[in-house]
């Protein structure tokens, strides 16, 4: 595993800890990502939440998706 992937996994662990803390009923495994091409990704989360944008890998896309979800709920800014 390269350094970038390892770093993205660490970030994702922090984000999912925040999701668990603030939304304990959310099933993290129900969220999913889709890779279009290049660095374009989608994240599909709870309650039909959707994020799309640039990410380095699936871990990065999940992290950015969860952080966008938390921002939409007012947990982070």
Secondary structure as UniProt FT lines:
FT   HELIX           3..22
FT   TURN            24..25
FT   HELIX           28..30
FT   STRAND          32..35
FT   TURN            38..39
FT   STRAND          40..44
FT   HELIX           46..48
FT   STRAND          50..54
FT   HELIX           58..72
FT   TURN            73..74
//
